[in-house]
Amino acid sequence: MDEKLDRYCLLYENGVIDNPFPHVLILSDQRYAIDGNYPFKVFQSESFTEFMSSLRSEPAPSRSSEGGVRIVVK
């Protein structure tokens, strides 16, 4: 994982991706020890739904009657 994050650092330092540099989201059952100080934020979560739930105190998005996912933005 350190090698992958180092490649993101190179993209940042070389200006390949314009500012503001996007955050990095690691979706994995495994929790990684992120030791470096990166010029961007690194988030870790087991799933995207869990990540979204961690951003707000509301429950996770619910399934709509059509089978899709409904996300309420306030």
CHARMM internal coordinates of N, CA and C (Angstrom, degrees):
IC EDIT
DIST 1 N 1 CA 1.4447
DIST 1 CA 1 C 1.5305
ANGL 1 N 1 CA 1 C 110.56
DIST 1 C 2 N 1.3308
ANGL 1 CA 1 C 2 N 115.41
DIHE 1 N 1 CA 1 C 2 N -35.25
DIST 2 N 2 CA 1.4695
ANGL 1 C 2 N 2 CA 118.55
DIHE 1 CA 1 C 2 N 2 CA 178.53
DIST 2 CA 2 C 1.5211
ANGL 2 N 2 CA 2 C 111.52
DIHE 1 C 2 N 2 CA 2 C -59.47
DIST 2 C 3 N 1.3408
ANGL 2 CA 2 C 3 N 116.96
DIHE 2 N 2 CA 2 C 3 N -39.38
DIST 3 N 3 CA 1.4675
ANGL 2 C 3 N 3 CA 120.37
DIHE 2 CA 2 C 3 N 3 CA 179.11
DIST 3 CA 3 C 1.5280
ANGL 3 N 3 CA 3 C 111.05
DIHE 2 C 3 N 3 CA 3 C -63.64
DIST 3 C 4 N 1.3189
ANGL 3 CA 3 C 4 N 116.82
DIHE 3 N 3 CA 3 C 4 N -41.00
DIST 4 N 4 CA 1.4657
ANGL 3 C 4 N 4 CA 120.24
DIHE 3 CA 3 C 4 N 4 CA 178.69
DIST 4 CA 4 C 1.5239
ANGL 4 N 4 CA 4 C 110.61
DIHE 3 C 4 N 4 CA 4 C -63.75
DIST 4 C 5 N 1.3303
ANGL 4 CA 4 C 5 N 116.56
DIHE 4 N 4 CA 4 C 5 N -45.39
DIST 5 N 5 CA 1.4568
ANGL 4 C 5 N 5 CA 119.65
DIHE 4 CA 4 C 5 N 5 CA 179.87
DIST 5 CA 5 C 1.5261
ANGL 5 N 5 CA 5 C 111.39
DIHE 4 C 5 N 5 CA 5 C -65.91
DIST 5 C 6 N 1.3293
ANGL 5 CA 5 C 6 N 116.96
DIHE 5 N 5 CA 5 C 6 N -33.53
DIST 6 N 6 CA 1.4642
ANGL 5 C 6 N 6 CA 120.24
DIHE 5 CA 5 C 6 N 6 CA 176.00
DIST 6 CA 6 C 1.5283
ANGL 6 N 6 CA 6 C 110.94
DIHE 5 C 6 N 6 CA 6 C -63.48
DIST 6 C 7 N 1.3443
ANGL 6 CA 6 C 7 N 117.05
DIHE 6 N 6 CA 6 C 7 N -35.67
DIST 7 N 7 CA 1.4696
ANGL 6 C 7 N 7 CA 119.84
DIHE 6 CA 6 C 7 N 7 CA 176.92
DIST 7 CA 7 C 1.5299
ANGL 7 N 7 CA 7 C 110.80
DIHE 6 C 7 N 7 CA 7 C -66.89
DIST 7 C 8 N 1.3217
ANGL 7 CA 7 C 8 N 117.26
DIHE 7 N 7 CA 7 C 8 N -36.73
DIST 8 N 8 CA 1.4642
ANGL 7 C 8 N 8 CA 119.81
DIHE 7 CA 7 C 8 N 8 CA 174.62
DIST 8 CA 8 C 1.5309
ANGL 8 N 8 CA 8 C 110.23
DIHE 7 C 8 N 8 CA 8 C -63.40
DIST 8 C 9 N 1.3262
ANGL 8 CA 8 C 9 N 116.58
DIHE 8 N 8 CA 8 C 9 N -37.58
DIST 9 N 9 CA 1.4681
ANGL 8 C 9 N 9 CA 120.15
DIHE 8 CA 8 C 9 N 9 CA 177.22
DIST 9 CA 9 C 1.5275
ANGL 9 N 9 CA 9 C 110.77
DIHE 8 C 9 N 9 CA 9 C -61.40
DIST 9 C 10 N 1.3328
ANGL 9 CA 9 C 10 N 116.51
DIHE 9 N 9 CA 9 C 10 N -41.70
DIST 10 N 10 CA 1.4659
ANGL 9 C 10 N 10 CA 119.98
DIHE 9 CA 9 C 10 N 10 CA 178.29
DIST 10 CA 10 C 1.5219
ANGL 10 N 10 CA 10 C 111.04
DIHE 9 C 10 N 10 CA 10 C -62.88
DIST 10 C 11 N 1.3224
ANGL 10 CA 10 C 11 N 117.36
DIHE 10 N 10 CA 10 C 11 N -42.16
DIST 11 N 11 CA 1.4652
ANGL 10 C 11 N 11 CA 120.21
DIHE 10 CA 10 C 11 N 11 CA 176.37
DIST 11 CA 11 C 1.5226
ANGL 11 N 11 CA 11 C 110.71
DIHE 10 C 11 N 11 CA 11 C -59.71
DIST 11 C 12 N 1.3159
ANGL 11 CA 11 C 12 N 115.84
DIHE 11 N 11 CA 11 C 12 N -41.36
DIST 12 N 12 CA 1.4649
ANGL 11 C 12 N 12 CA 121.24
DIHE 11 CA 11 C 12 N 12 CA 179.49
DIST 12 CA 12 C 1.5287
ANGL 12 N 12 CA 12 C 110.75
DIHE 11 C 12 N 12 CA 12 C -65.28
DIST 12 C 13 N 1.3259
ANGL 12 CA 12 C 13 N 116.30
DIHE 12 N 12 CA 12 C 13 N -50.07
DIST 13 N 13 CA 1.4649
ANGL 12 C 13 N 13 CA 120.92
DIHE 12 CA 12 C 13 N 13 CA -176.32
DIST 13 CA 13 C 1.5231
ANGL 13 N 13 CA 13 C 112.53
DIHE 12 C 13 N 13 CA 13 C -66.24
DIST 13 C 14 N 1.3350
ANGL 13 CA 13 C 14 N 117.33
DIHE 13 N 13 CA 13 C 14 N -33.60
DIST 14 N 14 CA 1.4598
ANGL 13 C 14 N 14 CA 121.07
DIHE 13 CA 13 C 14 N 14 CA -179.48
DIST 14 CA 14 C 1.5201
ANGL 14 N 14 CA 14 C 113.10
DIHE 13 C 14 N 14 CA 14 C -84.97
DIST 14 C 15 N 1.3102
ANGL 14 CA 14 C 15 N 117.31
DIHE 14 N 14 CA 14 C 15 N -3.07
DIST 15 N 15 CA 1.4559
ANGL 14 C 15 N 15 CA 121.27
DIHE 14 CA 14 C 15 N 15 CA 178.09
DIST 15 CA 15 C 1.5217
ANGL 15 N 15 CA 15 C 114.11
DIHE 14 C 15 N 15 CA 15 C 70.59
DIST 15 C 16 N 1.3325
ANGL 15 CA 15 C 16 N 116.86
DIHE 15 N 15 CA 15 C 16 N 19.08
DIST 16 N 16 CA 1.4603
ANGL 15 C 16 N 16 CA 120.50
DIHE 15 CA 15 C 16 N 16 CA 179.95
DIST 16 CA 16 C 1.5221
ANGL 16 N 16 CA 16 C 110.50
DIHE 15 C 16 N 16 CA 16 C -62.40
DIST 16 C 17 N 1.3150
ANGL 16 CA 16 C 17 N 116.03
DIHE 16 N 16 CA 16 C 17 N -38.99
DIST 17 N 17 CA 1.4639
ANGL 16 C 17 N 17 CA 121.43
DIHE 16 CA 16 C 17 N 17 CA 176.48
DIST 17 CA 17 C 1.5212
ANGL 17 N 17 CA 17 C 106.87
DIHE 16 C 17 N 17 CA 17 C -107.54
DIST 17 C 18 N 1.3471
ANGL 17 CA 17 C 18 N 115.57
DIHE 17 N 17 CA 17 C 18 N 123.70
DIST 18 N 18 CA 1.4617
ANGL 17 C 18 N 18 CA 120.43
DIHE 17 CA 17 C 18 N 18 CA -176.44
DIST 18 CA 18 C 1.5169
ANGL 18 N 18 CA 18 C 112.16
DIHE 17 C 18 N 18 CA 18 C -65.10
DIST 18 C 19 N 1.3210
ANGL 18 CA 18 C 19 N 114.23
DIHE 18 N 18 CA 18 C 19 N 159.54
DIST 19 N 19 CA 1.4615
ANGL 18 C 19 N 19 CA 120.90
DIHE 18 CA 18 C 19 N 19 CA 176.07
DIST 19 CA 19 C 1.5055
ANGL 19 N 19 CA 19 C 109.14
DIHE 18 C 19 N 19 CA 19 C -75.45
DIST 19 C 20 N 1.2784
ANGL 19 CA 19 C 20 N 120.75
DIHE 19 N 19 CA 19 C 20 N 146.75
DIST 20 N 20 CA 1.4570
ANGL 19 C 20 N 20 CA 123.90
DIHE 19 CA 19 C 20 N 20 CA -2.99
DIST 20 CA 20 C 1.5241
ANGL 20 N 20 CA 20 C 110.81
DIHE 19 C 20 N 20 CA 20 C -76.13
DIST 20 C 21 N 1.2983
ANGL 20 CA 20 C 21 N 115.10
DIHE 20 N 20 CA 20 C 21 N 141.41
DIST 21 N 21 CA 1.4626
ANGL 20 C 21 N 21 CA 121.01
DIHE 20 CA 20 C 21 N 21 CA 179.41
DIST 21 CA 21 C 1.5166
ANGL 21 N 21 CA 21 C 108.02
DIHE 20 C 21 N 21 CA 21 C -70.24
DIST 21 C 22 N 1.3335
ANGL 21 CA 21 C 22 N 117.72
DIHE 21 N 21 CA 21 C 22 N 134.75
DIST 22 N 22 CA 1.4713
ANGL 21 C 22 N 22 CA 119.24
DIHE 21 CA 21 C 22 N 22 CA -179.00
DIST 22 CA 22 C 1.5218
ANGL 22 N 22 CA 22 C 112.02
DIHE 21 C 22 N 22 CA 22 C -66.64
DIST 22 C 23 N 1.3112
ANGL 22 CA 22 C 23 N 115.24
DIHE 22 N 22 CA 22 C 23 N 157.36
DIST 23 N 23 CA 1.4555
ANGL 22 C 23 N 23 CA 120.60
DIHE 22 CA 22 C 23 N 23 CA 174.08
DIST 23 CA 23 C 1.5187
ANGL 23 N 23 CA 23 C 109.34
DIHE 22 C 23 N 23 CA 23 C -74.47
DIST 23 C 24 N 1.3258
ANGL 23 CA 23 C 24 N 116.87
DIHE 23 N 23 CA 23 C 24 N 157.82
DIST 24 N 24 CA 1.4598
ANGL 23 C 24 N 24 CA 121.97
DIHE 23 CA 23 C 24 N 24 CA 178.10
DIST 24 CA 24 C 1.5250
ANGL 24 N 24 CA 24 C 107.66
DIHE 23 C 24 N 24 CA 24 C -107.51
DIST 24 C 25 N 1.3255
ANGL 24 CA 24 C 25 N 115.43
DIHE 24 N 24 CA 24 C 25 N 127.31
DIST 25 N 25 CA 1.4678
ANGL 24 C 25 N 25 CA 121.96
DIHE 24 CA 24 C 25 N 25 CA 179.01
DIST 25 CA 25 C 1.5132
ANGL 25 N 25 CA 25 C 108.23
DIHE 24 C 25 N 25 CA 25 C -114.77
DIST 25 C 26 N 1.3241
ANGL 25 CA 25 C 26 N 116.94
DIHE 25 N 25 CA 25 C 26 N 119.77
DIST 26 N 26 CA 1.4599
ANGL 25 C 26 N 26 CA 123.01
DIHE 25 CA 25 C 26 N 26 CA 177.67
DIST 26 CA 26 C 1.5243
ANGL 26 N 26 CA 26 C 107.35
DIHE 25 C 26 N 26 CA 26 C -100.45
DIST 26 C 27 N 1.3377
ANGL 26 CA 26 C 27 N 116.10
DIHE 26 N 26 CA 26 C 27 N 116.57
DIST 27 N 27 CA 1.4578
ANGL 26 C 27 N 27 CA 121.49
DIHE 26 CA 26 C 27 N 27 CA 177.27
DIST 27 CA 27 C 1.5201
ANGL 27 N 27 CA 27 C 108.00
DIHE 26 C 27 N 27 CA 27 C -104.76
DIST 27 C 28 N 1.3349
ANGL 27 CA 27 C 28 N 115.91
DIHE 27 N 27 CA 27 C 28 N 111.68
DIST 28 N 28 CA 1.4551
ANGL 27 C 28 N 28 CA 120.19
DIHE 27 CA 27 C 28 N 28 CA -176.24
DIST 28 CA 28 C 1.5209
ANGL 28 N 28 CA 28 C 109.63
DIHE 27 C 28 N 28 CA 28 C -163.46
DIST 28 C 29 N 1.3361
ANGL 28 CA 28 C 29 N 115.18
DIHE 28 N 28 CA 28 C 29 N 149.48
DIST 29 N 29 CA 1.4585
ANGL 28 C 29 N 29 CA 119.85
DIHE 28 CA 28 C 29 N 29 CA 172.85
DIST 29 CA 29 C 1.5202
ANGL 29 N 29 CA 29 C 110.72
DIHE 28 C 29 N 29 CA 29 C -70.16
DIST 29 C 30 N 1.3209
ANGL 29 CA 29 C 30 N 115.84
DIHE 29 N 29 CA 29 C 30 N -23.74
DIST 30 N 30 CA 1.4674
ANGL 29 C 30 N 30 CA 121.58
DIHE 29 CA 29 C 30 N 30 CA -179.66
DIST 30 CA 30 C 1.5241
ANGL 30 N 30 CA 30 C 109.83
DIHE 29 C 30 N 30 CA 30 C -89.80
DIST 30 C 31 N 1.3155
ANGL 30 CA 30 C 31 N 115.74
DIHE 30 N 30 CA 30 C 31 N 135.64
DIST 31 N 31 CA 1.4644
ANGL 30 C 31 N 31 CA 121.13
DIHE 30 CA 30 C 31 N 31 CA 176.75
DIST 31 CA 31 C 1.5232
ANGL 31 N 31 CA 31 C 107.75
DIHE 30 C 31 N 31 CA 31 C -94.02
DIST 31 C 32 N 1.3418
ANGL 31 CA 31 C 32 N 117.12
DIHE 31 N 31 CA 31 C 32 N 125.50
DIST 32 N 32 CA 1.4609
ANGL 31 C 32 N 32 CA 121.66
DIHE 31 CA 31 C 32 N 32 CA -178.91
DIST 32 CA 32 C 1.5215
ANGL 32 N 32 CA 32 C 110.37
DIHE 31 C 32 N 32 CA 32 C -97.20
DIST 32 C 33 N 1.3266
ANGL 32 CA 32 C 33 N 115.43
DIHE 32 N 32 CA 32 C 33 N 143.13
DIST 33 N 33 CA 1.4664
ANGL 32 C 33 N 33 CA 120.78
DIHE 32 CA 32 C 33 N 33 CA 173.92
DIST 33 CA 33 C 1.5242
ANGL 33 N 33 CA 33 C 106.65
DIHE 32 C 33 N 33 CA 33 C -82.95
DIST 33 C 34 N 1.3044
ANGL 33 CA 33 C 34 N 116.29
DIHE 33 N 33 CA 33 C 34 N 105.63
DIST 34 N 34 CA 1.4565
ANGL 33 C 34 N 34 CA 121.66
DIHE 33 CA 33 C 34 N 34 CA -179.56
DIST 34 CA 34 C 1.5187
ANGL 34 N 34 CA 34 C 106.97
DIHE 33 C 34 N 34 CA 34 C -91.67
DIST 34 C 35 N 1.3460
ANGL 34 CA 34 C 35 N 115.11
DIHE 34 N 34 CA 34 C 35 N 105.64
DIST 35 N 35 CA 1.4596
ANGL 34 C 35 N 35 CA 120.29
DIHE 34 CA 34 C 35 N 35 CA -173.32
DIST 35 CA 35 C 1.5206
ANGL 35 N 35 CA 35 C 113.98
DIHE 34 C 35 N 35 CA 35 C -93.26
DIST 35 C 36 N 1.3259
ANGL 35 CA 35 C 36 N 117.22
DIHE 35 N 35 CA 35 C 36 N -22.87
DIST 36 N 36 CA 1.4598
ANGL 35 C 36 N 36 CA 119.59
DIHE 35 CA 35 C 36 N 36 CA -172.93
DIST 36 CA 36 C 1.5067
ANGL 36 N 36 CA 36 C 113.56
DIHE 35 C 36 N 36 CA 36 C -81.88
DIST 36 C 37 N 1.3127
ANGL 36 CA 36 C 37 N 114.56
DIHE 36 N 36 CA 36 C 37 N 158.09
DIST 37 N 37 CA 1.4568
ANGL 36 C 37 N 37 CA 121.51
DIHE 36 CA 36 C 37 N 37 CA 170.33
DIST 37 CA 37 C 1.5173
ANGL 37 N 37 CA 37 C 106.07
DIHE 36 C 37 N 37 CA 37 C -96.12
DIST 37 C 38 N 1.3156
ANGL 37 CA 37 C 38 N 116.39
DIHE 37 N 37 CA 37 C 38 N 108.87
DIST 38 N 38 CA 1.4529
ANGL 37 C 38 N 38 CA 120.97
DIHE 37 CA 37 C 38 N 38 CA -175.57
DIST 38 CA 38 C 1.5205
ANGL 38 N 38 CA 38 C 110.22
DIHE 37 C 38 N 38 CA 38 C -102.74
DIST 38 C 39 N 1.3334
ANGL 38 CA 38 C 39 N 117.11
DIHE 38 N 38 CA 38 C 39 N 151.54
DIST 39 N 39 CA 1.4733
ANGL 38 C 39 N 39 CA 120.21
DIHE 38 CA 38 C 39 N 39 CA 179.70
DIST 39 CA 39 C 1.5241
ANGL 39 N 39 CA 39 C 112.26
DIHE 38 C 39 N 39 CA 39 C -79.51
DIST 39 C 40 N 1.3190
ANGL 39 CA 39 C 40 N 117.09
DIHE 39 N 39 CA 39 C 40 N 13.18
DIST 40 N 40 CA 1.4566
ANGL 39 C 40 N 40 CA 123.55
DIHE 39 CA 39 C 40 N 40 CA 177.94
DIST 40 CA 40 C 1.5169
ANGL 40 N 40 CA 40 C 107.43
DIHE 39 C 40 N 40 CA 40 C -142.00
DIST 40 C 41 N 1.3243
ANGL 40 CA 40 C 41 N 116.30
DIHE 40 N 40 CA 40 C 41 N 162.53
DIST 41 N 41 CA 1.4667
ANGL 40 C 41 N 41 CA 120.35
DIHE 40 CA 40 C 41 N 41 CA -179.43
DIST 41 CA 41 C 1.5218
ANGL 41 N 41 CA 41 C 110.37
DIHE 40 C 41 N 41 CA 41 C -84.06
DIST 41 C 42 N 1.3298
ANGL 41 CA 41 C 42 N 115.24
DIHE 41 N 41 CA 41 C 42 N 141.31
DIST 42 N 42 CA 1.4614
ANGL 41 C 42 N 42 CA 122.07
DIHE 41 CA 41 C 42 N 42 CA 177.33
DIST 42 CA 42 C 1.5284
ANGL 42 N 42 CA 42 C 107.58
DIHE 41 C 42 N 42 CA 42 C -119.55
DIST 42 C 43 N 1.3234
ANGL 42 CA 42 C 43 N 115.81
DIHE 42 N 42 CA 42 C 43 N 123.81
DIST 43 N 43 CA 1.4570
ANGL 42 C 43 N 43 CA 122.25
DIHE 42 CA 42 C 43 N 43 CA 177.67
DIST 43 CA 43 C 1.5201
ANGL 43 N 43 CA 43 C 108.52
DIHE 42 C 43 N 43 CA 43 C -113.93
DIST 43 C 44 N 1.3288
ANGL 43 CA 43 C 44 N 116.03
DIHE 43 N 43 CA 43 C 44 N 149.20
DIST 44 N 44 CA 1.4576
ANGL 43 C 44 N 44 CA 121.38
DIHE 43 CA 43 C 44 N 44 CA 176.18
DIST 44 CA 44 C 1.5211
ANGL 44 N 44 CA 44 C 108.90
DIHE 43 C 44 N 44 CA 44 C -130.34
DIST 44 C 45 N 1.3357
ANGL 44 CA 44 C 45 N 115.11
DIHE 44 N 44 CA 44 C 45 N 140.22
DIST 45 N 45 CA 1.4472
ANGL 44 C 45 N 45 CA 120.44
DIHE 44 CA 44 C 45 N 45 CA 177.80
DIST 45 CA 45 C 1.5239
ANGL 45 N 45 CA 45 C 108.80
DIHE 44 C 45 N 45 CA 45 C -158.07
DIST 45 C 46 N 1.3258
ANGL 45 CA 45 C 46 N 116.22
DIHE 45 N 45 CA 45 C 46 N 158.20
DIST 46 N 46 CA 1.4645
ANGL 45 C 46 N 46 CA 120.36
DIHE 45 CA 45 C 46 N 46 CA 178.56
DIST 46 CA 46 C 1.5250
ANGL 46 N 46 CA 46 C 111.85
DIHE 45 C 46 N 46 CA 46 C -76.74
DIST 46 C 47 N 1.3404
ANGL 46 CA 46 C 47 N 117.75
DIHE 46 N 46 CA 46 C 47 N -27.26
DIST 47 N 47 CA 1.4592
ANGL 46 C 47 N 47 CA 121.07
DIHE 46 CA 46 C 47 N 47 CA 179.91
DIST 47 CA 47 C 1.5222
ANGL 47 N 47 CA 47 C 108.68
DIHE 46 C 47 N 47 CA 47 C -152.21
DIST 47 C 48 N 1.3332
ANGL 47 CA 47 C 48 N 115.27
DIHE 47 N 47 CA 47 C 48 N 163.04
DIST 48 N 48 CA 1.4597
ANGL 47 C 48 N 48 CA 119.31
DIHE 47 CA 47 C 48 N 48 CA 178.34
DIST 48 CA 48 C 1.5257
ANGL 48 N 48 CA 48 C 110.31
DIHE 47 C 48 N 48 CA 48 C -66.85
DIST 48 C 49 N 1.3201
ANGL 48 CA 48 C 49 N 116.88
DIHE 48 N 48 CA 48 C 49 N -37.87
DIST 49 N 49 CA 1.4619
ANGL 48 C 49 N 49 CA 120.97
DIHE 48 CA 48 C 49 N 49 CA 178.35
DIST 49 CA 49 C 1.5231
ANGL 49 N 49 CA 49 C 110.75
DIHE 48 C 49 N 49 CA 49 C -61.46
DIST 49 C 50 N 1.3302
ANGL 49 CA 49 C 50 N 116.56
DIHE 49 N 49 CA 49 C 50 N -43.51
DIST 50 N 50 CA 1.4686
ANGL 49 C 50 N 50 CA 120.44
DIHE 49 CA 49 C 50 N 50 CA 177.67
DIST 50 CA 50 C 1.5261
ANGL 50 N 50 CA 50 C 110.58
DIHE 49 C 50 N 50 CA 50 C -63.16
DIST 50 C 51 N 1.3219
ANGL 50 CA 50 C 51 N 117.12
DIHE 50 N 50 CA 50 C 51 N -40.33
DIST 51 N 51 CA 1.4648
ANGL 50 C 51 N 51 CA 121.39
DIHE 50 CA 50 C 51 N 51 CA 178.28
DIST 51 CA 51 C 1.5203
ANGL 51 N 51 CA 51 C 110.36
DIHE 50 C 51 N 51 CA 51 C -61.59
DIST 51 C 52 N 1.3315
ANGL 51 CA 51 C 52 N 117.10
DIHE 51 N 51 CA 51 C 52 N -47.64
DIST 52 N 52 CA 1.4625
ANGL 51 C 52 N 52 CA 120.45
DIHE 51 CA 51 C 52 N 52 CA 179.70
DIST 52 CA 52 C 1.5251
ANGL 52 N 52 CA 52 C 110.79
DIHE 51 C 52 N 52 CA 52 C -61.45
DIST 52 C 53 N 1.3231
ANGL 52 CA 52 C 53 N 117.08
DIHE 52 N 52 CA 52 C 53 N -39.30
DIST 53 N 53 CA 1.4604
ANGL 52 C 53 N 53 CA 120.76
DIHE 52 CA 52 C 53 N 53 CA 178.97
DIST 53 CA 53 C 1.5261
ANGL 53 N 53 CA 53 C 111.46
DIHE 52 C 53 N 53 CA 53 C -64.82
DIST 53 C 54 N 1.3150
ANGL 53 CA 53 C 54 N 116.45
DIHE 53 N 53 CA 53 C 54 N -32.42
DIST 54 N 54 CA 1.4658
ANGL 53 C 54 N 54 CA 119.77
DIHE 53 CA 53 C 54 N 54 CA -179.19
DIST 54 CA 54 C 1.5298
ANGL 54 N 54 CA 54 C 112.04
DIHE 53 C 54 N 54 CA 54 C -71.89
DIST 54 C 55 N 1.3268
ANGL 54 CA 54 C 55 N 116.89
DIHE 54 N 54 CA 54 C 55 N -18.00
DIST 55 N 55 CA 1.4640
ANGL 54 C 55 N 55 CA 120.58
DIHE 54 CA 54 C 55 N 55 CA -179.17
DIST 55 CA 55 C 1.5161
ANGL 55 N 55 CA 55 C 113.04
DIHE 54 C 55 N 55 CA 55 C -81.28
DIST 55 C 56 N 1.3033
ANGL 55 CA 55 C 56 N 116.54
DIHE 55 N 55 CA 55 C 56 N -16.41
DIST 56 N 56 CA 1.4661
ANGL 55 C 56 N 56 CA 120.26
DIHE 55 CA 55 C 56 N 56 CA -179.29
DIST 56 CA 56 C 1.5247
ANGL 56 N 56 CA 56 C 108.72
DIHE 55 C 56 N 56 CA 56 C -144.13
DIST 56 C 57 N 1.3067
ANGL 56 CA 56 C 57 N 115.20
DIHE 56 N 56 CA 56 C 57 N 163.94
DIST 57 N 57 CA 1.4560
ANGL 56 C 57 N 57 CA 119.30
DIHE 56 CA 56 C 57 N 57 CA -177.76
DIST 57 CA 57 C 1.5202
ANGL 57 N 57 CA 57 C 112.18
DIHE 56 C 57 N 57 CA 57 C -87.63
DIST 57 C 58 N 1.3381
ANGL 57 CA 57 C 58 N 117.29
DIHE 57 N 57 CA 57 C 58 N -3.77
DIST 58 N 58 CA 1.4625
ANGL 57 C 58 N 58 CA 120.75
DIHE 57 CA 57 C 58 N 58 CA 179.41
DIST 58 CA 58 C 1.5224
ANGL 58 N 58 CA 58 C 109.94
DIHE 57 C 58 N 58 CA 58 C -75.92
DIST 58 C 59 N 1.3287
ANGL 58 CA 58 C 59 N 117.71
DIHE 58 N 58 CA 58 C 59 N 160.04
DIST 59 N 59 CA 1.4605
ANGL 58 C 59 N 59 CA 120.77
DIHE 58 CA 58 C 59 N 59 CA 176.48
DIST 59 CA 59 C 1.5278
ANGL 59 N 59 CA 59 C 111.14
DIHE 58 C 59 N 59 CA 59 C -65.08
DIST 59 C 60 N 1.3133
ANGL 59 CA 59 C 60 N 116.21
DIHE 59 N 59 CA 59 C 60 N 164.44
DIST 60 N 60 CA 1.4600
ANGL 59 C 60 N 60 CA 122.36
DIHE 59 CA 59 C 60 N 60 CA 179.87
DIST 60 CA 60 C 1.5238
ANGL 60 N 60 CA 60 C 110.00
DIHE 59 C 60 N 60 CA 60 C -59.56
DIST 60 C 61 N 1.3537
ANGL 60 CA 60 C 61 N 117.22
DIHE 60 N 60 CA 60 C 61 N 155.69
DIST 61 N 61 CA 1.4647
ANGL 60 C 61 N 61 CA 120.04
DIHE 60 CA 60 C 61 N 61 CA 178.63
DIST 61 CA 61 C 1.5196
ANGL 61 N 61 CA 61 C 110.86
DIHE 60 C 61 N 61 CA 61 C -54.78
DIST 61 C 62 N 1.3417
ANGL 61 CA 61 C 62 N 116.34
DIHE 61 N 61 CA 61 C 62 N 142.54
DIST 62 N 62 CA 1.4587
ANGL 61 C 62 N 62 CA 120.28
DIHE 61 CA 61 C 62 N 62 CA -178.85
DIST 62 CA 62 C 1.5202
ANGL 62 N 62 CA 62 C 110.21
DIHE 61 C 62 N 62 CA 62 C -100.71
DIST 62 C 63 N 1.2985
ANGL 62 CA 62 C 63 N 115.39
DIHE 62 N 62 CA 62 C 63 N 159.32
DIST 63 N 63 CA 1.4700
ANGL 62 C 63 N 63 CA 120.99
DIHE 62 CA 62 C 63 N 63 CA 178.24
DIST 63 CA 63 C 1.5241
ANGL 63 N 63 CA 63 C 109.13
DIHE 62 C 63 N 63 CA 63 C -76.59
DIST 63 C 64 N 1.3207
ANGL 63 CA 63 C 64 N 116.35
DIHE 63 N 63 CA 63 C 64 N 135.25
DIST 64 N 64 CA 1.4545
ANGL 63 C 64 N 64 CA 119.88
DIHE 63 CA 63 C 64 N 64 CA 175.79
DIST 64 CA 64 C 1.5176
ANGL 64 N 64 CA 64 C 109.31
DIHE 63 C 64 N 64 CA 64 C -81.90
DIST 64 C 65 N 1.3044
ANGL 64 CA 64 C 65 N 117.33
DIHE 64 N 64 CA 64 C 65 N 170.40
DIST 65 N 65 CA 1.4609
ANGL 64 C 65 N 65 CA 120.87
DIHE 64 CA 64 C 65 N 65 CA -179.10
DIST 65 CA 65 C 1.5256
ANGL 65 N 65 CA 65 C 111.95
DIHE 64 C 65 N 65 CA 65 C -65.74
DIST 65 C 66 N 1.3375
ANGL 65 CA 65 C 66 N 117.65
DIHE 65 N 65 CA 65 C 66 N -21.23
DIST 66 N 66 CA 1.4607
ANGL 65 C 66 N 66 CA 121.09
DIHE 65 CA 65 C 66 N 66 CA 179.01
DIST 66 CA 66 C 1.5222
ANGL 66 N 66 CA 66 C 112.00
DIHE 65 C 66 N 66 CA 66 C -84.74
DIST 66 C 67 N 1.3231
ANGL 66 CA 66 C 67 N 118.59
DIHE 66 N 66 CA 66 C 67 N -0.75
DIST 67 N 67 CA 1.4585
ANGL 66 C 67 N 67 CA 121.50
DIHE 66 CA 66 C 67 N 67 CA 178.75
DIST 67 CA 67 C 1.5162
ANGL 67 N 67 CA 67 C 113.98
DIHE 66 C 67 N 67 CA 67 C 92.84
DIST 67 C 68 N 1.3302
ANGL 67 CA 67 C 68 N 118.74
DIHE 67 N 67 CA 67 C 68 N -3.75
DIST 68 N 68 CA 1.4605
ANGL 67 C 68 N 68 CA 121.32
DIHE 67 CA 67 C 68 N 68 CA 178.19
DIST 68 CA 68 C 1.5138
ANGL 68 N 68 CA 68 C 111.17
DIHE 67 C 68 N 68 CA 68 C -87.75
DIST 68 C 69 N 1.3031
ANGL 68 CA 68 C 69 N 115.95
DIHE 68 N 68 CA 68 C 69 N -176.52
DIST 69 N 69 CA 1.4547
ANGL 68 C 69 N 69 CA 121.45
DIHE 68 CA 68 C 69 N 69 CA 178.08
DIST 69 CA 69 C 1.5202
ANGL 69 N 69 CA 69 C 108.11
DIHE 68 C 69 N 69 CA 69 C -105.55
DIST 69 C 70 N 1.3046
ANGL 69 CA 69 C 70 N 116.12
DIHE 69 N 69 CA 69 C 70 N 130.97
DIST 70 N 70 CA 1.4508
ANGL 69 C 70 N 70 CA 121.45
DIHE 69 CA 69 C 70 N 70 CA 179.06
DIST 70 CA 70 C 1.5229
ANGL 70 N 70 CA 70 C 108.35
DIHE 69 C 70 N 70 CA 70 C -104.29
DIST 70 C 71 N 1.3303
ANGL 70 CA 70 C 71 N 116.86
DIHE 70 N 70 CA 70 C 71 N 124.52
DIST 71 N 71 CA 1.4589
ANGL 70 C 71 N 71 CA 121.75
DIHE 70 CA 70 C 71 N 71 CA 177.94
DIST 71 CA 71 C 1.5135
ANGL 71 N 71 CA 71 C 107.89
DIHE 70 C 71 N 71 CA 71 C -116.48
DIST 71 C 72 N 1.3060
ANGL 71 CA 71 C 72 N 116.73
DIHE 71 N 71 CA 71 C 72 N 125.26
DIST 72 N 72 CA 1.4495
ANGL 71 C 72 N 72 CA 122.17
DIHE 71 CA 71 C 72 N 72 CA -179.63
DIST 72 CA 72 C 1.5130
ANGL 72 N 72 CA 72 C 108.41
DIHE 71 C 72 N 72 CA 72 C -95.95
DIST 72 C 73 N 1.3271
ANGL 72 CA 72 C 73 N 117.01
DIHE 72 N 72 CA 72 C 73 N 121.90
DIST 73 N 73 CA 1.4643
ANGL 72 C 73 N 73 CA 122.40
DIHE 72 CA 72 C 73 N 73 CA 179.03
DIST 73 CA 73 C 1.5142
ANGL 73 N 73 CA 73 C 107.82
DIHE 72 C 73 N 73 CA 73 C -108.64
DIST 73 C 74 N 1.3281
ANGL 73 CA 73 C 74 N 115.28
DIHE 73 N 73 CA 73 C 74 N 126.49
DIST 74 N 74 CA 1.4724
ANGL 73 C 74 N 74 CA 119.56
DIHE 73 CA 73 C 74 N 74 CA 179.99
DIST 74 CA 74 C 1.5065
ANGL 74 N 74 CA 74 C 110.01
DIHE 73 C 74 N 74 CA 74 C -109.43
END
COOR INIT
IC SEED 1 N 1 CA 1 C
IC BUILD
